């Protein structure tokens, strides 16, 4: 359940879906920024692990 929600949240296609009417644009932008920071964090962890084991 947790992994399914996380993968949906990090899915790039859900980032560009059309917004529902009445949804706050600031909230949408905040969620987009959160997705970007999570992806950058995961990429940095992978780079650090590769450097550590190489």
PASEBA-1860 file (N, C-alpha, C; in nm, 3 decimals):
! residues 54
1> XXXXXXXX> 0.083/-0.119/0.000/0.000/0.000/0.000/0.087/0.125/0.000 ~ 0.187/0.131/0.086/0.275/0.247/0.095/0.351/0.268/-0.036 ~ 0.405/0.159/-0.091/0.483/0.170/-0.214/0.396/0.213/-0.331 ~ 0.273/0.165/-0.335/0.182/0.203/-0.442/0.152/0.354/-0.437 ~ 0.128/0.405/-0.318/0.101/0.549/-0.303/0.224/0.631/-0.337 ~ 0.343/0.584/-0.295/0.466/0.656/-0.324/0.494/0.659/-0.473 ~ 0.476/0.545/-0.542/0.499/0.543/-0.686/0.398/0.630/-0.760 ~ 0.273/0.635/-0.713/0.175/0.724/-0.776/0.215/0.870/-0.755
9> XXXXXXXX> 0.263/0.902/-0.637/0.302/1.039/-0.606/0.422/1.084/-0.689 ~ 0.515/0.992/-0.713/0.636/1.025/-0.788/0.620/1.009/-0.938 ~ 0.504/0.963/-0.984/0.481/0.942/-1.126/0.479/1.078/-1.198 ~ 0.559/1.089/-1.302/0.569/1.216/-1.375/0.439/1.249/-1.447 ~ 0.366/1.148/-1.493/0.243/1.176/-1.568/0.136/1.239/-1.481 ~ 0.133/1.209/-1.351/0.034/1.271/-1.264/0.068/1.416/-1.234 ~ 0.193/1.453/-1.258/0.234/1.592/-1.235/0.171/1.686/-1.337 ~ 0.149/1.638/-1.459/0.100/1.723/-1.566/-0.049/1.703/-1.597
17> XXXXXXXX> -0.121/1.632/-1.511/-0.264/1.616/-1.533/-0.336/1.749/-1.515 ~ -0.448/1.761/-1.584/-0.526/1.884/-1.574/-0.584/1.896/-1.433 ~ -0.577/2.016/-1.379/-0.625/2.038/-1.243/-0.777/2.047/-1.240 ~ -0.833/2.008/-1.128/-0.977/2.025/-1.107/-1.006/2.172/-1.080 ~ -1.124/2.214/-1.119/-1.162/2.353/-1.094/-1.173/2.377/-0.944 ~ -1.130/2.492/-0.902/-1.138/2.529/-0.761/-1.019/2.484/-0.678 ~ -0.927/2.409/-0.738/-0.810/2.366/-0.664/-0.710/2.481/-0.657 ~ -0.650/2.498/-0.544/-0.557/2.608/-0.521/-0.429/2.586/-0.601
25> XXXXXXXX> -0.388/2.685/-0.681/-0.268/2.673/-0.762/-0.143/2.666/-0.675 ~ -0.144/2.735/-0.561/-0.027/2.730/-0.472/-0.006/2.590/-0.416 ~ -0.114/2.521/-0.386/-0.104/2.385/-0.335/-0.048/2.292/-0.443 ~ -0.091/2.311/-0.566/-0.040/2.229/-0.675/0.108/2.252/-0.697 ~ 0.151/2.377/-0.691/0.293/2.407/-0.707/0.376/2.351/-0.593 ~ 0.323/2.355/-0.473/0.394/2.300/-0.357/0.412/2.149/-0.374 ~ 0.308/2.079/-0.419/0.319/1.935/-0.440/0.421/1.904/-0.550 ~ 0.424/1.986/-0.654/0.522/1.967/-0.760/0.663/1.984/-0.710
33> XXXXXXXX> 0.685/2.085/-0.628/0.819/2.107/-0.571/0.859/1.993/-0.479 ~ 0.764/1.941/-0.403/0.793/1.828/-0.315/0.833/1.706/-0.396 ~ 0.766/1.682/-0.508/0.801/1.568/-0.592/0.943/1.583/-0.646 ~ 0.976/1.703/-0.688/1.110/1.727/-0.743/1.217/1.704/-0.637 ~ 1.194/1.753/-0.515/1.294/1.736/-0.409/1.309/1.589/-0.370 ~ 1.201/1.514/-0.369/1.210/1.371/-0.337/1.290/1.298/-0.445 ~ 1.265/1.330/-0.573/1.339/1.267/-0.681/1.487/1.301/-0.675 ~ 1.520/1.426/-0.647/1.661/1.466/-0.636/1.728/1.395/-0.518
41> XXXXXXXX> 1.656/1.381/-0.408/1.711/1.310/-0.292/1.740/1.164/-0.325 ~ 1.649/1.098/-0.395/1.669/0.958/-0.432/1.787/0.945/-0.528 ~ 1.798/1.037/-0.623/1.911/1.033/-0.716/2.043/1.053/-0.641 ~ 2.045/1.145/-0.545/2.167/1.167/-0.466/2.204/1.044/-0.384 ~ 2.105/0.977/-0.328/2.134/0.854/-0.253/2.195/0.748/-0.343 ~ 2.142/0.735/-0.464/2.196/0.636/-0.558/2.339/0.670/-0.596 ~ 2.366/0.798/-0.621/2.502/0.841/-0.657/2.597/0.814/-0.541 ~ 2.556/0.844/-0.419/2.641/0.820/-0.303/2.669/0.670/-0.285
49> XXXXXX> 2.568/0.586/-0.305/2.590/0.442/-0.292/2.684/0.390/-0.401 ~ 2.670/0.440/-0.521/2.758/0.396/-0.629/2.901/0.438/-0.600 ~ 2.922/0.558/-0.552/3.058/0.603/-0.519/3.116/0.524/-0.401 ~ 3.032/0.489/-0.307/3.079/0.415/-0.190/3.124/0.274/-0.228 ~ 3.048/0.207/-0.314/3.079/0.069/-0.349/3.171/0.057/-0.470 ~ 3.204/0.167/-0.535/3.294/0.160/-0.653/3.439/0.166/-0.613
END
